[in-house]
């Protein structure tokens, strides 16, 4: 859940986003490769994600609530993980770097107003 407030013009807007559910994920182009020096590179291209949620907002003048859908497309991710090789304990994986970019975001809100 996400809750917070933002100041706009004449007053504050309080918001709450709840019951967030990922309803679709598409990964048309994904690859994993080993890097010299014990690392792993993950590349995801042109992915998309759809999320459904409940939302409500409240200002000094009105309040509204409803359901919403967010569709994010043209998502590109490059992540590099390090996998230190030592025999002192269980294998560990840590995120060394991560770059993301998204092209389009479509937000649809259905409410009482």
Order of alpha helices (4+ residues) and beta strands (2+ residues): beta-beta-beta-beta-beta-beta-beta
